[in-house]
């Protein structure tokens, strides 16, 4: 069963009843990454797109310096003064981390009431945390007329995740959430932050996510290990070539000469990143030509690299990709995100989606004993205010 469209009306009603005020309403989307995985922190290329699953924020000003937060999903509230924000290791960190960043940049705001909801599945690799950070920052920017640019908000949201939530994420998630554009992916250079929109001509094809509904404890520790392995490979090359700053500057020949003789595992990790960057650039050419079948084959190859070379997949994700590989209605599939759980992303012929979901769900249960969740996502615009026609605020 594929979930339907999110209805923001309960969020607005909850806000009115709780705070006795009319809110402004904002949304910031989650994202998929079509190809280009584990390249972002190596200053490489990524190809994300914003989706129609989002974090929603209802907000209004207060007359004091208090912040009052409410989460509909967790049925929790929290209140503190602006000067007393601190990490709590909970959902509040993704809101308060943004306030902390504004303070660190010397940007003054007043107190506010905020209610948070959304339809991005947490832990599915769709960047729900980035969506929350960007929706809150965008809302505060509008509420207090701060005049921040989109790229300033992206960088501050990323810093909030680093410093408050303690997750050293790349910039892709926040960038895709803010800069997303309907019917387009974003080819983003994670070194320069130069980007271009690449058209997604998906007539007759749906993007379907299969959530494995597993989250292995290896995820965070192995993510940090992969970063360290890539940095070690760069350090070995840099010893002979001082101009090298990241894997972006490294060629396969350099890896073979300076890394392979020292450590075959680190060589394998770095080689995957180099090849994934090249795969992404040619995948963008496929999209510009409307050749979705060619893109799909590259996605299958990316999964193979993530599973066998970078080793961030898991049994359940490997099963999902392998199972659909020979399905006639599937053009491409791979695991998506940091790894060790979360979703596979699949390009599926529209007429075959329902039958595929039913078939994969039944077989996944037989193979793993786990329930599969499926989402058909559409490519959507980035962070924005939601205003009802004829009304100043979405009330």
N, C-alpha and C positions, 0 to 999 in steps of 0.2 A: 504494500500500500504506500503510495507516494503522497506525502503531506501536501496540503493546499496552501494557498496564499495567506500571509500573515495579516491579521486584522488589528490595527492600532487602537481601535475604539476602547477596548478594556483598559489599556494603559492610560488613555486620556481620562476616562471615568475614574479610575483609581486615583489619579493625581488630583482631580477636582475634589473628590471626597476626602482625601488625606490632607491636602494643603489649602483647600478652600480658595483656590486661585486658578486662573486660566493659563495653561502652559503653552510655551512654544514647543514644537515637536521637530525632532531631527532623526535622521537615519544614517547609518554608515554601514556599508556592506561587508560581508565576509568576502573571501576571494578563493578562486581556484588558481592553480599554476599549471598551465597546459604542458609546458616542458621547461626544463632548466631547474633541476633540483639539487640543492646543496652547492649551488654555484654562487649564491648571493654573498656569503661571508668570505668568498674567495675573489671578490671584486669582479665577478663574471657577469653574465647576462641571465635574465629571467624573463618569463612570458606569462605574467599573471593577468587575470581579468576579474573585475568585481562581479558579484552574483546577486541574485534577488533574495538572498537570505541576509538579514541585517540585524544590527543592534539598534534599538530605538530608545531615544531619550526624550522625556518630557521635563521641562525645566521652567523655573520662574525665579525672579529676584526676591530676596528678603530685605528687611530693613535693619538687619544686624549683621554680625560677622560669623554667623553659624552656617554650617553646611549640614543639611539633612538629606540623607540618601535612602532610597527604598528600592529593593530588588523584587520584582514580581515573581521571577523564576525561583528565587530562594526564600521568598516570603520573609525577608529580613529588612530591618531598618538600622541606620547608624547616624549619629549626630556628633559633630565636633566643631571646634572653632577653626577658622582658616589657618591661624598661626600654630595649630596643634596637630596638623595632619601627620600621620606616621603609617608605615606599613603594618598591616594586620594579617597578612597571609590569607586573604580572602578576596571575594569579588570586589570589595571596596578599594583594593589597591589599584585597580585599573581606572578608577575614577579619581581617587586622591593623588595618584602619581602624576596626573595631569595638573592638578592644582599645585603640587610641589614644583613642577617644572616652570609654571608661570611665576611662582615666587622666586625661583632661582634666576629667572631672567629679569627680575625686577618689575614684573607686570602685576599691577594691583587689581584685584577684583573684590566685589562685595560678597555677602552671604547669598546662598541660593538653595532652593529645594530642587531635588532631582529624583525622578523615578525612571528605572531602567528595565527594559524587557527586550525581547527579540525572538528570532526563530533560527539562529545559527546553533547547530548542535555543538555543545562544548566537548572538546577532545576529539573532534572528527578531522582536525587538520584544516579547518576552514578559516582560521585566524579570528576567532571570536574575541580574543583579548584586544587585538589591534582595532577591531570594529568598535569596541566599547571606548577605547582611548580616543579614537578619532571622532566618534560621535559626541563625546563629552567635550573635547577640545573645540570642535566646531561650534557646539552649542554655546560654550562660554565665550567664544570669540564674537558670536552674534549678540548674545545677551548683554555683554558689557562693551560692545563696539571696540574690540581690542585692535582691530586692523591687521591681524596676522595674515600672511600669505599662505597659500596651500602648502608650499614646500617647508615653510617654517613650522606649520602644524605637523607635517609628516615627521620632521626631525625631532620635534618635542615629544610627540607620541612615542616614537622609538626610544628616546631617552627615558621616558617614564617607565617603559617596560624594562629597560636595562637597570635603572637605578632604584626603582620602587618595587617592581615585581620580581626583579632578580633574574630575568631571562635575557640572555645576550643574543637577541634575535637580529637577523639582517633587516634591511630597510624595506624589503619587498612588501611585507604584509601591510604596513601603514601606507606605503605609496599607492598600492593597488586600491586600498579602501578609499582614499581621498581622490585619486586621479582617475578612477574607473570611468569607462564610457560604454554605453550600451552598444552591443553588436561589434565590439572591438576588444582585442587583447592589447597589452602594453609591452612593447619590447623595451626593457629597462636595462641600462648600463649601470650596474651597482657601484661602479667606481666614480663615474662623472655625474651620475643621476640624469644624464641625457636620456630622452625617451622618445618613442614614436608610437602612434597608434597603428595597429595592424588589423585590417578588417577580418571579421570572423563571418564568412559566408556559410552559414550552417543550415541552409534550406534542406529540409527533410532529415536532418540529423539532430539528435538531442545529446546534451552532455548529462550523463547519469553518474551519480556518485554511489558507490556501494560502501557503506560504513561497516567495517569488520566488527565493530563493537568490542574491540580489544584495545587495551593500552598497556603495553608491557613496561615494566619498571626500568628497563634498559634505556628508555628513550633519552632522558636528560643527560645521563652520564656518558652514553655512547656519542651523543651529539657533541659534547665537549671534547671527547676523545678524537672524533673526526676532525674537528677544527685544529686540534693540536697536531695531528698527523699531517695535515695539509701545511701548517705553519713550519713543521720540521722539514718537510720536503723543500719548501721555499728557502729556508735557512741554509740547507746544504747547497742549493744552486747559487744562492746569493754570495756564498763564500768565494766563488769563482767569477761571479758576474754581479758586481755590487749594484748595478742599475735595477736589478730584479726586486720588486716590492711585494708581489703576490703571485699566485698561480696564473693570474691574467697575463703576466709577462713571460711565462715559462713555456717552452716548446717541448714537444715529445722527445726531440733529440737531447735537450738539456736533461730531461728526466732520465733518459737511458744512460747518459754519461755520468751524472752526478748523484742520482738517487737510487737507481736500480742496483748498483754494486753494494750499496750500504744496507738497504732494507727493501725486500721485495713487497712487503705489505704496504709500506708507505708509498712505494712506486705505484702499486695498484690503485690506491686511493686517489693519488694525484692524477693518474692517467684517466680515471673516470671523469674527473672534473674538466680536464682539457677537452675530452671527447664530447662531453655534454654541452659545453659552450659552442662547439662547432655544430653539433646537432641542432641546437636552438636556432642558430643563424640560418641554417638551410631549411628548418621548419618554418621560419618566417617567410622564406621564399615560396614554400608550398602554400601557405595561407594566402599570400598575395596572388597566387595563380588559382586559388580555389581548389587545390588538390588535397582534399581532406584525407584521402586514402594514404597518400605518401606521409602526411603528418602522423596518421595512426600507426604506421609501421615504425616510425621513429619513437613513438611513445612505448611500443613494445620493447624496443631496444634499450630505451632508458630504464625500463623496469628491470631488464636483465642486468644492466650495469649497477643499479641500486641494490639489487638482490645479491649478485655474485661478486661484484668488485668493491662497491662501497659498503656492502653488507649492513644495510639499515632497514631491510624488509623484515618480514616474519612469516611463519608458516601460513597464517590466515590470509595475508595479503598475496603471497605467492599463489595460494590456491585460487583466489578470486581472479587474478590475472590469467593464470594458466587455463582456468575453466572456460573463460570467454574467448580465448585465443582462436578457437576453431568455430565459433558461432558466426553464421553468415551475416548477421545483422550488426556485428561489432567490428568497427574499423580500426580501433586502437584502444589500448588500456595500459595503465601503469599504477603503481602506488603513488600517492601524492603526500607531500609534507615531510616532516622530520623523520618519520619512519616508526617501526616497531608497533604499528597499530594505525588506527584512523581509517581513511578512505582509499579506495581505488577510484580513479577517474576513467570513464569509459565514453567513447564516441559511438553512439548507437543509432541505427536507422529508426526514424520516428515510429514507423508502423510496427516495429518489433519490440518496442520498449516494454509494454505490459507483459508480453509473453516471456521476455528475457528475465524481468524482475521476478516473476513467479517461479520460473525454472531455477534461476540461480539461488533464490531464497530457500527453496526446498532442498537443493543439493548441498548448499552450505550448511544447513542444519544437520543433514545426514553426515557430512564430513567432519564437522567441528562441534556439533551440539550447541551452536550459537545462533541467535536470531540475527538476521541481516536487516539493516535499514537501508532504504533506497531513496535518493533524492534526485529529481530531475531539476536542474538549475538553468536559469536563463542569465545571460550576460546583461548587467545592469549599470546604471550610472553610479558614480562615487558619492561621497558624503554630501548631504543636502538637507535643507530645511523642507519640511512638509507643510504646505499651506493650503487650506481648503479654499476653493474659488470664492471670491467675495469677502474673505476674512483676512484680517491682518495676521492672526495667529491660528494655528491648528487647534481649535477647541471644540 
